[in-house]
């Protein structure tokens, strides 16, 4: 479609903002359960994913309102989100292993150059939610695990809809699914963070996360 309803463009801002909330809590949890180094990696990964999604949503809003059509803002999402989700998945392995050193495992209707980035982004995002689900079940945090499962299923649904014709109804479906998944990720991250605090661990400040070890 050539145009987007303003309401859809505004709604498109919700998923990256919801993800940002989850990423903040997830980073703090990583610092509590693992190390400052893992927390820094989670911070960078979360920032890349958020920036990619937010820039695309901002482009849609600017385009819809006739303010500007800054094409690179809509194209850069995969370049940022792919390494971002990969970094988050690596830190999730450390969370699942109680902070022991983790080894990274390398894991449509669009421009050809986007396909590898989409593959990495999708697999890493699924890996992130899958590993966190396992970590939560191990700790008896069933509500958090259920939230990460919902986030995982929303990713699967988004992948299934990726090659479909982009009608207005389909775009609304995709955005609602994406928003649901990101809100679920935020809820799961929040509950996992509260679990870490309940163990008597002190919540770190951002200066502590970036302080050299």
N, C-alpha and C positions, 0 to 999 in steps of 0.2 A: 504494500500500500504506500501511496505517496504522502499521505497526511495521517496525523494521529489526533484523536480527541484530546483536549486539554486535560480532562480528568484522567485518561489513561497515562498521559505523560507525567502527571503529578503522582499517580499511584506507582509509577515505575521507580520513584525515589525511595519507596518503602523497603524493598528488598536489600539494597546496599546499606541503608541505615540500620535495619534489623541485624544484618550480618555484622556491622561494626560493633553493636552492643555485645553480640556473642563473642566476637574476636577479642574484645577487651577483657571479658571475664575468662575466656580461654587462655589468654596470655598470662593473666594473674595466676590461674590454676597451674599452668606449666611452670611458673616460677616457684610455686609452693611445693609441687610434687617432684620437680626435676632440678633444673639449675638456671642460673642467670643466662647462660649461653643459649639454652633451649628457649627461654622466654624471649630473648632477642630475636631468634629465628622466627618464633611465632608472631612477634610484633611486625617484623618485616613482611612475612607472608600475609598476615591479616591486612596490613596496609596496602599491599599490592592488589589483593582481591577487592577490597573496598574501593580503592581508587579506580580500578577498571570498571566496576559496576556503576559507580557514581558518575564517572565521566560520560558513560554511555547514556545514563538516565538524564544527565544535564544536557547532553546534546539533543536528546529527544524533546526536552522541554523548550530549549532555545529554538529548535526547528519548528515545533508546533506553534509557538507564539510569533513566529516570523522574525525573531531577533537575529538569528544567524544560523548558518549551516556549516559548522566546523567539523568536517568529515572525519578527521583523525580522531576526534573524541569518541566516535562510534566504532572505530576500527581497532582501537588500542586495547580493548577489553581482554582479548585472548592473550596478547603479549604480556599483560600484567598478571592476569588471573592464573595462567598455567603455572608459572614458577611460584606464584603465591600459594596456591593450593598444594603444590608439591612440598614446599617448605612446611606448611601446616601438617601435612600427612607425616612427614619425618618426625616432627615434634610429638605427634600423637603416638607414634611407636614408643617414644621414650616415656610418655605418660602411661601407656599400657604396661610397660616393663618396670614401672616404679623408679624411673630415673636412670636405669642402667644404660650404658652407651648403646645407641641404636645405629645400625647401618642402613643407609638409604638404598632403597630398591627402585631402579628406574622403571619405573612403570610406563544429499544435503544440498542444501541449497545455499551455497556461500562460496567466497573466493577460495581457490585451491590452497593458498598459503595459510589459511586459517585452520585447515583440517588437523594438522599435527598439534597445534596449540589447543584446539578444542578437545582432542583426544586426551592430551596430558591433563588439561583442566578437569575434564569429566572424571577420568580414572582417579586422579589425585583427590578430588572432592569426595568421590565415593569411598576411596580408601580412608580418608580422614574420618568420615562419619561411621564407617564400618569398624575401624579400630577403636574409636571412642565408644561405640556401642559395646564392644567386647570389654573395654576397660571399665565401663559403668556396671555391666553385669558382674564382673569380677569383684567389684566393691559393693555389690548389693544395691546399687542405685538404679532401680528399675524404671523410675519415672524419667530420669535423665536418659537412660538407654532408649526408652520409648520415643523420646523427643528426637534423638539422633536417628532412630529408625525412620521416623516420619520425614526427616530431612533427606535421608538416603532415598526413600521412595519418591520424594518430589524430584530429586535429581534424575531418577530413572524415568519418571513421567516427562520431564523436560527433554530428555534425550529422545524419547519416543515421538515427541511433537516437533522435533527440530526440523525435520524434512517435510513437514506438512505445509499446505498452502496457507500463507499468512493473511487470513481474513481477520476482520475486526474481532469477531467472536473468539477466534483462535488466539489472538493476541491477549485478550482479556483472560482467557483460560491459562495461558502461559504465565502471565504476570501474577495471577492469583496463586498458581502453583508455586512459582518462584518465591513469592512473599511468604507463603505458608512454610516452605522449606527453610527460609532464612530465619523466620520467627522461631521455628522449632529448634534450629541450631542455637539461637540465642538462649532459649529456655534450657536446653540441655547443658550449655556452657555455664549458665548461672547456677543450676543445681549441682553441677560438678564442682564449681567454685565453692559453694556453701559446704559441700562435703569436705573439701580440703580444709576449710576454716574450722569445721567441727572437729577435726583431728588436732586442733590446738595450734595449727600453723599460723604465723602472722602474715596478714595481707601485705604484699610488697608495694612500695610506691614506684613510680616510673623511674625515678633517679636510681633506686636500688637495682631495678632490672638492668639498667644500662651501665651500672658501676662495674668496672673491670674486676674479674674474679681473681 
